[in-house]
Amino acid sequence: PREPPQKKAGRTQRRDEAAQGKGALRRPIIPQESGPPDGRRQAPPFRRQKAALSD
């Protein structure tokens, strides 16, 4: 009877970790949406500079 409870506990902990991980991923997405010009503006120049260096 100790194995079933342990399995349930592992499932609950895994769900907690998955929920926390999803929440953490969702949290950064909200701030990114709030400032898309900053992240989007820095993304294109970075790729362009890399391409120029490769050329």
NUNUBA-805374 format. One record per residue: x, z negated, y negated of N, C-alpha, C, O, CB in turn; residue number from 1. Coordinates in Angstrom, 3 decimals. Glycine has a CB too. Layout:
<recs>
<rec n_px="X" n_pz="Z" n_py="Y" ca_px="X" ca_pz="Z" ca_py="Y" c_px="X" c_pz="Z" c_py="Y" o_px="X" o_pz="Z" o_py="Y" cb_px="X" cb_pz="Z" cb_py="Y" num="NUM"/>
...
</recs>
This chain:
<recs>
<rec n_px="0.864" n_pz="0.000" n_py="1.218" ca_px="0.000" ca_pz="0.000" ca_py="0.000" c_px="0.881" c_pz="0.000" c_py="-1.243" o_px="0.390" o_pz="0.194" o_py="-2.355" cb_px="-0.967" cb_pz="-1.251" cb_py="-0.020" num="1"/>
<rec n_px="2.145" n_pz="-0.211" n_py="-1.063" ca_px="3.009" ca_pz="-0.244" ca_py="-2.282" c_px="3.350" c_pz="1.212" c_py="-2.680" o_px="3.605" o_pz="1.487" o_py="-3.852" cb_px="4.358" cb_pz="-1.092" cb_py="-2.018" num="2"/>
<rec n_px="3.352" n_pz="2.110" n_py="-1.735" ca_px="3.704" ca_pz="3.508" ca_py="-2.096" c_px="2.609" c_pz="4.154" c_py="-2.976" o_px="2.930" o_pz="4.826" o_py="-3.956" cb_px="3.914" cb_pz="4.364" cb_py="-0.800" num="3"/>
<rec n_px="1.357" n_pz="3.959" n_py="-2.643" ca_px="0.286" ca_pz="4.584" ca_py="-3.465" c_px="0.339" c_pz="4.110" c_py="-4.918" o_px="0.260" o_pz="4.928" o_py="-5.834" cb_px="-1.107" cb_pz="4.264" cb_py="-2.869" num="4"/>
<rec n_px="0.471" n_pz="2.810" n_py="-5.136" ca_px="0.527" ca_pz="2.328" ca_py="-6.540" c_px="1.763" c_pz="2.888" c_py="-7.243" o_px="1.712" o_pz="3.243" o_py="-8.420" cb_px="0.545" cb_pz="0.763" cb_py="-6.592" num="5"/>
<rec n_px="2.846" n_pz="2.959" n_py="-6.525" ca_px="4.072" ca_pz="3.479" ca_py="-7.174" c_px="3.860" c_pz="4.953" c_py="-7.556" o_px="4.282" o_pz="5.403" o_py="-8.622" cb_px="5.325" cb_pz="3.332" cb_py="-6.219" num="6"/>
<rec n_px="3.212" n_pz="5.667" n_py="-6.679" ca_px="2.982" ca_pz="7.100" ca_py="-6.974" c_px="2.090" c_pz="7.205" c_py="-8.222" o_px="2.297" o_pz="8.054" o_py="-9.089" cb_px="2.309" cb_pz="7.844" cb_py="-5.736" num="7"/>
<rec n_px="1.111" n_pz="6.328" n_py="-8.279" ca_px="0.189" ca_pz="6.383" ca_py="-9.442" c_px="0.971" c_pz="6.020" c_py="-10.713" o_px="0.771" o_pz="6.616" o_py="-11.771" cb_px="-1.044" cb_pz="5.398" cb_py="-9.245" num="8"/>
<rec n_px="1.835" n_pz="5.063" n_py="-10.589" ca_px="2.604" ca_pz="4.634" ca_py="-11.785" c_px="3.509" c_pz="5.788" c_py="-12.218" o_px="3.614" o_pz="6.087" o_py="-13.408" cb_px="3.463" cb_pz="3.330" cb_py="-11.488" num="9"/>
<rec n_px="4.156" n_pz="6.427" n_py="-11.259" ca_px="5.052" ca_pz="7.552" ca_py="-11.624" c_px="4.231" c_pz="8.642" c_py="-12.315" o_px="4.682" o_pz="9.262" o_py="-13.278" cb_px="5.784" cb_pz="8.137" cb_py="-10.352" num="10"/>
<rec n_px="3.045" n_pz="8.858" n_py="-11.816" ca_px="2.218" ca_pz="9.935" ca_py="-12.414" c_px="1.852" c_pz="9.517" c_py="-13.844" o_px="1.870" o_pz="10.332" o_py="-14.766" cb_px="0.902" cb_pz="10.211" cb_py="-11.549" num="11"/>
<rec n_px="1.530" n_pz="8.268" n_py="-14.002" ca_px="1.129" ca_pz="7.818" ca_py="-15.371" c_px="2.343" c_pz="7.914" c_py="-16.296" o_px="2.230" o_pz="8.367" o_py="-17.435" cb_px="0.564" cb_pz="6.325" cb_py="-15.352" num="12"/>
<rec n_px="3.485" n_pz="7.491" n_py="-15.805" ca_px="4.691" ca_pz="7.542" ca_py="-16.678" c_px="5.016" c_pz="9.008" c_py="-16.999" o_px="5.383" o_pz="9.340" o_py="-18.126" cb_px="5.935" cb_pz="6.839" cb_py="-15.979" num="13"/>
<rec n_px="4.882" n_pz="9.838" n_py="-16.032" ca_px="5.234" ca_pz="11.269" ca_py="-16.256" c_px="4.243" c_pz="11.820" c_py="-17.284" o_px="4.612" o_pz="12.614" o_py="-18.149" cb_px="5.185" cb_pz="12.124" cb_py="-14.887" num="14"/>
<rec n_px="3.032" n_pz="11.406" n_py="-17.183" ca_px="2.012" ca_pz="11.932" ca_py="-18.137" c_px="2.375" c_pz="11.411" c_py="-19.535" o_px="2.258" o_pz="12.126" o_py="-20.530" cb_px="0.518" cb_pz="11.481" cb_py="-17.726" num="15"/>
<rec n_px="2.806" n_pz="10.184" n_py="-19.582" ca_px="3.168" ca_pz="9.605" ca_py="-20.906" c_px="4.351" c_pz="10.392" c_py="-21.484" o_px="4.379" o_pz="10.736" o_py="-22.666" cb_px="3.536" cb_pz="8.060" cb_py="-20.780" num="16"/>
<rec n_px="5.308" n_pz="10.657" n_py="-20.624" ca_px="6.504" ca_pz="11.401" ca_py="-21.126" c_px="6.083" c_pz="12.813" c_py="-21.562" o_px="6.539" o_pz="13.319" o_py="-22.587" cb_px="7.635" cb_pz="11.487" cb_py="-20.008" num="17"/>
<rec n_px="5.220" n_pz="13.426" n_py="-20.777" ca_px="4.782" ca_pz="14.802" ca_py="-21.115" c_px="3.998" c_pz="14.762" c_py="-22.432" o_px="4.157" o_pz="15.632" o_py="-23.288" cb_px="3.893" cb_pz="15.423" cb_py="-19.954" num="18"/>
<rec n_px="3.159" n_pz="13.750" n_py="-22.577" ca_px="2.358" ca_pz="13.651" ca_py="-23.821" c_px="3.312" c_pz="13.398" c_py="-24.995" o_px="3.148" o_pz="13.974" o_py="-26.070" cb_px="1.272" cb_pz="12.492" cb_py="-23.719" num="19"/>
<rec n_px="4.289" n_pz="12.548" n_py="-24.782" ca_px="5.232" ca_pz="12.255" ca_py="-25.896" c_px="6.033" c_pz="13.519" c_py="-26.222" o_px="6.237" o_pz="13.849" o_py="-27.391" cb_px="6.211" cb_pz="11.063" cb_py="-25.521" num="20"/>
<rec n_px="6.474" n_pz="14.208" n_py="-25.199" ca_px="7.266" ca_pz="15.435" ca_py="-25.447" c_px="6.403" c_pz="16.468" c_py="-26.180" o_px="6.860" o_pz="17.115" o_py="-27.122" cb_px="7.808" cb_pz="16.036" cb_py="-24.098" num="21"/>
<rec n_px="5.164" n_pz="16.611" n_py="-25.738" ca_px="4.289" ca_pz="17.600" ca_py="-26.405" c_px="4.050" c_pz="17.150" c_py="-27.849" o_px="4.041" o_pz="17.964" o_py="-28.773" cb_px="2.914" cb_pz="17.762" cb_py="-25.636" num="22"/>
<rec n_px="3.859" n_pz="15.860" n_py="-28.023" ca_px="3.600" ca_pz="15.346" ca_py="-29.391" c_px="4.832" c_pz="15.579" c_py="-30.265" o_px="4.712" o_pz="15.952" o_py="-31.432" cb_px="3.233" cb_pz="13.813" cb_py="-29.362" num="23"/>
<rec n_px="5.996" n_pz="15.360" n_py="-29.701" ca_px="7.223" ca_pz="15.540" ca_py="-30.516" c_px="7.353" c_pz="17.027" c_py="-30.874" o_px="7.735" o_pz="17.372" o_py="-31.992" cb_px="8.519" cb_pz="15.033" cb_py="-29.735" num="24"/>
<rec n_px="7.035" n_pz="17.889" n_py="-29.926" ca_px="7.161" ca_pz="19.338" ca_py="-30.225" c_px="6.099" c_pz="19.722" c_py="-31.264" o_px="6.324" o_pz="20.569" o_py="-32.129" cb_px="6.997" cb_pz="20.216" cb_py="-28.907" num="25"/>
<rec n_px="4.968" n_pz="19.089" n_py="-31.152" ca_px="3.855" ca_pz="19.437" ca_py="-32.074" c_px="4.198" c_pz="18.865" c_py="-33.453" o_px="3.855" o_pz="19.462" o_py="-34.473" cb_px="2.450" cb_pz="18.866" cb_py="-31.550" num="26"/>
<rec n_px="4.846" n_pz="17.757" n_py="-33.485" ca_px="5.135" ca_pz="17.113" ca_py="-34.800" c_px="6.080" c_pz="18.033" c_py="-35.613" o_px="5.814" o_pz="18.289" o_py="-36.787" cb_px="5.799" cb_pz="15.661" cb_py="-34.598" num="27"/>
<rec n_px="7.141" n_pz="18.516" n_py="-35.023" ca_px="8.067" ca_pz="19.369" ca_py="-35.781" c_px="7.402" c_pz="20.692" c_py="-36.175" o_px="7.747" o_pz="21.297" o_py="-37.191" cb_px="9.340" cb_pz="19.644" cb_py="-34.953" num="28"/>
<rec n_px="6.469" n_pz="21.117" n_py="-35.373" ca_px="5.801" ca_pz="22.403" ca_py="-35.703" c_px="4.981" c_pz="22.232" c_py="-36.994" o_px="4.879" o_pz="23.156" o_py="-37.800" cb_px="4.864" cb_pz="22.881" cb_py="-34.513" num="29"/>
<rec n_px="4.410" n_pz="21.055" n_py="-37.172" ca_px="3.582" ca_pz="20.830" ca_py="-38.392" c_px="4.474" c_pz="20.916" c_py="-39.653" o_px="4.116" o_pz="21.598" o_py="-40.614" cb_px="2.856" cb_pz="19.413" cb_py="-38.328" num="30"/>
<rec n_px="5.607" n_pz="20.242" n_py="-39.649" ca_px="6.487" ca_pz="20.291" ca_py="-40.831" c_px="7.031" c_pz="21.715" c_py="-41.032" o_px="7.206" o_pz="22.159" o_py="-42.167" cb_px="7.668" cb_pz="19.278" cb_py="-40.680" num="31"/>
<rec n_px="7.284" n_pz="22.397" n_py="-39.972" ca_px="7.804" ca_pz="23.776" ca_py="-40.111" c_px="6.740" c_pz="24.645" c_py="-40.784" o_px="7.046" o_pz="25.490" o_py="-41.625" cb_px="8.203" cb_pz="24.379" cb_py="-38.707" num="32"/>
<rec n_px="5.481" n_pz="24.415" n_py="-40.392" ca_px="4.396" ca_pz="25.224" ca_py="-40.993" c_px="4.281" c_pz="24.879" c_py="-42.480" o_px="3.961" o_pz="25.729" o_py="-43.310" cb_px="3.021" cb_pz="24.971" cb_py="-40.258" num="33"/>
<rec n_px="4.548" n_pz="23.615" n_py="-42.788" ca_px="4.427" ca_pz="23.174" ca_py="-44.191" c_px="5.512" c_pz="23.886" c_py="-45.018" o_px="5.304" o_pz="24.189" o_py="-46.193" cb_px="4.566" cb_pz="21.593" cb_py="-44.313" num="34"/>
<rec n_px="6.639" n_pz="24.143" n_py="-44.408" ca_px="7.739" ca_pz="24.804" ca_py="-45.159" c_px="8.210" c_pz="26.033" c_py="-44.419" o_px="9.362" o_pz="26.075" o_py="-43.985" cb_px="8.932" cb_pz="23.835" cb_py="-45.379" num="35"/>
<rec n_px="7.375" n_pz="27.025" n_py="-44.259" ca_px="7.779" ca_pz="28.247" ca_py="-43.540" c_px="8.725" c_pz="29.105" c_py="-44.373" o_px="9.544" o_pz="29.823" o_py="-43.799" cb_px="6.544" cb_pz="29.070" cb_py="-43.154" num="36"/>
<rec n_px="8.649" n_pz="29.062" n_py="-45.681" ca_px="9.551" ca_pz="29.880" ca_py="-46.510" c_px="10.997" c_pz="29.418" c_py="-46.341" o_px="11.918" o_pz="30.235" o_py="-46.349" cb_px="9.139" cb_pz="29.808" cb_py="-48.004" num="37"/>
<rec n_px="11.193" n_pz="28.114" n_py="-46.187" ca_px="12.573" ca_pz="27.612" ca_py="-46.053" c_px="13.155" c_pz="28.047" c_py="-44.693" o_px="14.233" o_pz="28.638" o_py="-44.628" cb_px="12.609" cb_pz="26.044" cb_py="-46.191" num="38"/>
<rec n_px="12.422" n_pz="27.742" n_py="-43.616" ca_px="12.923" ca_pz="28.084" ca_py="-42.261" c_px="12.944" c_pz="29.604" c_py="-42.085" o_px="13.857" o_pz="30.145" o_py="-41.462" cb_px="12.031" cb_pz="27.423" cb_py="-41.147" num="39"/>
<rec n_px="11.983" n_pz="30.259" n_py="-42.610" ca_px="11.903" ca_pz="31.734" ca_py="-42.407" c_px="12.993" c_pz="32.392" c_py="-43.288" o_px="13.609" o_pz="33.378" o_py="-42.883" cb_px="10.434" cb_pz="32.304" cb_py="-42.783" num="40"/>
<rec n_px="13.207" n_pz="31.874" n_py="-44.413" ca_px="14.202" ca_pz="32.513" ca_py="-45.329" c_px="15.606" c_pz="32.286" c_py="-44.734" o_px="16.450" o_pz="33.181" o_py="-44.777" cb_px="14.108" cb_pz="31.905" cb_py="-46.825" num="41"/>
<rec n_px="15.841" n_pz="31.130" n_py="-44.201" ca_px="17.192" ca_pz="30.868" ca_py="-43.658" c_px="17.390" c_pz="31.640" c_py="-42.339" o_px="18.527" o_pz="31.910" o_py="-41.952" cb_px="17.407" cb_pz="29.327" cb_py="-43.425" num="42"/>
<rec n_px="16.331" n_pz="31.982" n_py="-41.672" ca_px="16.470" ca_pz="32.664" ca_py="-40.363" c_px="16.927" c_pz="34.122" c_py="-40.570" o_px="17.885" o_pz="34.548" o_py="-39.925" cb_px="15.108" cb_pz="32.628" cb_py="-39.571" num="43"/>
<rec n_px="16.291" n_pz="34.872" n_py="-41.422" ca_px="16.683" ca_pz="36.284" ca_py="-41.602" c_px="18.122" c_pz="36.432" c_py="-42.110" o_px="18.861" o_pz="37.266" o_py="-41.588" cb_px="15.724" cb_pz="36.971" cb_py="-42.580" num="44"/>
<rec n_px="18.532" n_pz="35.665" n_py="-43.089" ca_px="19.910" ca_pz="35.808" ca_py="-43.603" c_px="20.930" c_pz="35.482" c_py="-42.511" o_px="21.969" o_pz="36.132" o_py="-42.398" cb_px="20.135" cb_pz="34.883" cb_py="-44.831" num="45"/>
<rec n_px="20.608" n_pz="34.458" n_py="-41.708" ca_px="21.568" ca_pz="34.071" ca_py="-40.647" c_px="21.754" c_pz="35.239" c_py="-39.668" o_px="22.874" o_pz="35.537" o_py="-39.254" cb_px="21.070" cb_pz="32.786" cb_py="-39.880" num="46"/>
<rec n_px="20.703" n_pz="35.861" n_py="-39.322" ca_px="20.775" ca_pz="36.969" ca_py="-38.338" c_px="21.498" c_pz="38.154" c_py="-39.013" o_px="22.263" o_pz="38.868" o_py="-38.365" cb_px="19.311" cb_pz="37.401" cb_py="-37.830" num="47"/>
<rec n_px="21.262" n_pz="38.340" n_py="-40.236" ca_px="21.883" ca_pz="39.497" ca_py="-40.927" c_px="23.402" c_pz="39.241" c_py="-41.021" o_px="24.209" o_pz="40.146" o_py="-40.810" cb_px="21.247" cb_pz="39.714" cb_py="-42.385" num="48"/>
<rec n_px="23.757" n_pz="38.030" n_py="-41.332" ca_px="25.202" ca_pz="37.734" ca_py="-41.458" c_px="25.876" c_pz="37.930" c_py="-40.097" o_px="26.983" o_pz="38.463" o_py="-40.022" cb_px="25.438" cb_pz="36.265" cb_py="-41.985" num="49"/>
<rec n_px="25.222" n_pz="37.509" n_py="-39.049" ca_px="25.823" ca_pz="37.645" ca_py="-37.702" c_px="25.991" c_pz="39.147" c_py="-37.389" o_px="27.006" o_pz="39.554" o_py="-36.823" cb_px="24.919" cb_pz="36.933" cb_py="-36.595" num="50"/>
<rec n_px="25.029" n_pz="39.930" n_py="-37.746" ca_px="25.086" ca_pz="41.368" ca_py="-37.444" c_px="26.223" c_pz="41.998" c_py="-38.271" o_px="26.955" o_pz="42.854" o_py="-37.776" cb_px="23.701" cb_pz="42.072" cb_py="-37.758" num="51"/>
<rec n_px="26.355" n_pz="41.574" n_py="-39.500" ca_px="27.406" ca_pz="42.144" ca_py="-40.366" c_px="28.775" c_pz="41.754" c_py="-39.783" o_px="29.702" o_pz="42.564" o_py="-39.774" cb_px="27.259" cb_pz="41.631" cb_py="-41.866" num="52"/>
<rec n_px="28.889" n_pz="40.535" n_py="-39.309" ca_px="30.192" ca_pz="40.107" ca_py="-38.761" c_px="30.470" c_pz="40.902" c_py="-37.474" o_px="31.609" o_pz="41.274" o_py="-37.193" cb_px="30.206" cb_pz="38.545" cb_py="-38.472" num="53"/>
<rec n_px="29.425" n_pz="41.146" n_py="-36.720" ca_px="29.600" ca_pz="41.894" ca_py="-35.460" c_px="30.024" c_pz="43.338" c_py="-35.807" o_px="30.861" o_pz="43.927" o_py="-35.122" cb_px="28.259" cb_pz="41.885" cb_py="-34.595" num="54"/>
<rec n_px="29.461" n_pz="43.868" n_py="-36.831" ca_px="29.813" ca_pz="45.239" ca_py="-37.234" c_px="31.276" c_pz="45.222" c_py="-37.659" o_px="31.819" o_pz="46.257" o_py="-38.044" cb_px="28.880" cb_pz="45.770" cb_py="-38.406" num="55"/>
</recs>
